[in-house]
Amino acid sequence: MSLLDDRHPSTVTDYDDARRRARWRDTRLGADWTPLRRTRVTLVRLSVVLIAVLVAFAQYWTHDVAPERARLARTEPAILPVATPGEQQNWDTVVVDLVGLGNLNASDTAEALPSLSRLGVVWAIKYDNRGIDTKVIADLIVRAALMSGVENVVLVGHSMGGVIALEVARHIHTESDRRLVGVLLDCTPVDLNAVREESRGRGEDMVRWMGWLPGARESRALRFIVEMYARRGEFVDRGLYGDPGIRMPELRDAAERVLHDKIFNPDAASNGLIESQFLAIVAGGAGNDLRALARPVPGKLRPAVVFLRPREAGRDRVVDVEYSHQVLIDLAGGVDGTLLVAFPRNTGHANPIQRPTEYNRVITDQVLPFLQRFQQQIRQPATVAAPG
């Protein structure tokens, strides 16, 4: 006898959907659970979903957050030497460069501006990737200047780095024995209103994610999503009826740049640092810092303030430079003010690495003569206000 003899033959004509559904009901999960069957089935399904979520979260934490957290734990703010002064008499002055939002190390930016060495020694700040404390940065500069025999300080801040530079300048000017010659601001947003709406929205979104998503301060996956969203204009087109279309070659190019420059680059700023940088703008302390620099300090002259911005405001798509320009006139300009506004040609938003010729030209022709007057006044003790 064959083993198949006791089985009912199956043909197309034998198919009965009602029988199939009945059989499915008899064999499904929890079919023999009489008391609280629906509740028990629901709990089992939720448990499966929860286990899947926990497994995914464990992978996210193990392979994304934990390695980045371990790397960040080893970082701290540092001063990096960039250039020696062009003239021997300027060894008494240091120019300190600070970069803006999303950047960590100012060395490349400072190296693109060799004209700064005509004021003095050039240093670059490398931020602590865990966040920013302007008091710590100011104390670091003061200690390094004291050890190097440098008495005068010029601070340079690009974009959001100008907000940090102003706060560092306040600490140096009001709390130390070093003399602040001036602060050079490159397309700096003096408060949140100076940040254009699209850029402001991305920053606000990231701050919100930092608040509720575990590991967001370290996650490279989240950083990739944010960076790609910021570049969506490079690869997303709007169709005739508003439906989006994606240009795949441009998408791949953007993804490769983000991975190379922002994700796997050890000098890329962390999410936590970006949060600290953006919150510095949100706090809106630049106005108070400018007022503090304008108030008399015993034994010190009022420092200069220089603002670099594109002549055509629309070329800066991140910061409303017209707004910052007006605020700076109100707080640092006027008849007795110490403000210079310079317009490098064919530049965009704080891009000296991309436009070094234009930046160095305007620094040489306009900024240096202005700052050198303050530098000479500081070197003449007779001109320094007597302590009062």
Rosetta blueprint (number, residue, H / E / L):
1 M L
2 S L
3 L L
4 L L
5 D L
6 D L
7 R L
8 H L
9 P L
10 S L
11 T L
12 V H
13 T H
14 D H
15 Y L
16 D L
17 D H
18 A H
19 R H
20 R H
21 R H
22 A H
23 R H
24 W H
25 R H
26 D H
27 T H
28 R L
29 L L
30 G L
31 A L
32 D L
33 W L
34 T L
35 P L
36 L L
37 R H
38 R H
39 T H
40 R H
41 V H
42 T H
43 L H
44 V H
45 R H
46 L H
47 S H
48 V H
49 V H
50 L H
51 I H
52 A H
53 V H
54 L H
55 V H
56 A H
57 F H
58 A H
59 Q H
60 Y H
61 W H
62 T H
63 H H
64 D H
65 V H
66 A H
67 P H
68 E H
69 R H
70 A H
71 R H
72 L H
73 A L
74 R L
75 T L
76 E L
77 P L
78 A E
79 I E
80 L E
81 P E
82 V E
83 A E
84 T L
85 P L
86 G L
87 E L
88 Q H
89 Q H
90 N H
91 W H
92 D H
93 T E
94 V E
95 V E
96 V E
97 D E
98 L E
99 V L
100 G L
101 L L
102 G L
103 N E
104 L L
105 N E
106 A L
107 S H
108 D H
109 T H
110 A H
111 E H
112 A L
113 L L
114 P H
115 S H
116 L H
117 S H
118 R H
119 L L
120 G L
121 V E
122 V E
123 W E
124 A E
125 I E
126 K E
127 Y L
128 D L
129 N L
130 R L
131 G L
132 I L
133 D L
134 T H
135 K H
136 V H
137 I H
138 A H
139 D H
140 L H
141 I H
142 V H
143 R H
144 A H
145 A H
146 L H
147 M H
148 S H
149 G L
150 V L
151 E L
152 N E
153 V E
154 V E
155 L E
156 V E
157 G E
158 H E
159 S L
160 M H
161 G H
162 G H
163 V H
164 I H
165 A H
166 L H
167 E H
168 V H
169 A H
170 R H
171 H H
172 I H
173 H H
174 T H
175 E H
176 S L
177 D L
178 R L
179 R E
180 L E
181 V E
182 G E
183 V E
184 L E
185 L E
186 D E
187 C L
188 T L
189 P L
190 V L
191 D L
192 L H
193 N H
194 A H
195 V E
196 R L
197 E H
198 E H
199 S H
200 R H
201 G H
202 R H
203 G H
204 E H
205 D H
206 M H
207 V H
208 R H
209 W H
210 M H
211 G H
212 W H
213 L L
214 P L
215 G L
216 A L
217 R L
218 E L
219 S L
220 R H
221 A H
222 L H
223 R H
224 F H
225 I H
226 V H
227 E H
228 M H
229 Y H
230 A H
231 R L
232 R H
233 G H
234 E H
235 F L
236 V E
237 D E
238 R E
239 G L
240 L L
241 Y L
242 G L
243 D L
244 P E
245 G E
246 I E
247 R L
248 M H
249 P H
250 E H
251 L H
252 R H
253 D H
254 A H
255 A H
256 E H
257 R H
258 V H
259 L H
260 H H
261 D H
262 K H
263 I H
264 F L
265 N L
266 P L
267 D L
268 A E
269 A L
270 S L
271 N H
272 G H
273 L H
274 I H
275 E H
276 S H
277 Q H
278 F H
279 L H
280 A H
281 I H
282 V H
283 A H
284 G L
285 G L
286 A H
287 G H
288 N H
289 D H
290 L H
291 R H
292 A H
293 L H
294 A H
295 R L
296 P L
297 V E
298 P L
299 G L
300 K E
301 L L
302 R L
303 P L
304 A E
305 V E
306 V E
307 F E
308 L E
309 R L
310 P L
311 R L
312 E L
313 A H
314 G H
315 R H
316 D L
317 R L
318 V L
319 V E
320 D L
321 V H
322 E H
323 Y H
324 S H
325 H H
326 Q H
327 V H
328 L H
329 I H
330 D H
331 L H
332 A H
333 G L
334 G L
335 V L
336 D L
337 G L
338 T L
339 L E
340 L E
341 V E
342 A E
343 F L
344 P L
345 R L
346 N L
347 T L
348 G L
349 H L
350 A L
351 N L
352 P L
353 I L
354 Q L
355 R L
356 P H
357 T H
358 E H
359 Y H
360 N H
361 R H
362 V H
363 I H
364 T H
365 D H
366 Q H
367 V H
368 L H
369 P H
370 F H
371 L H
372 Q H
373 R H
374 F H
375 Q H
376 Q H
377 Q H
378 I H
379 R H
380 Q L
381 P H
382 A H
383 T H
384 V L
385 A L
386 A L
387 P L
388 G L
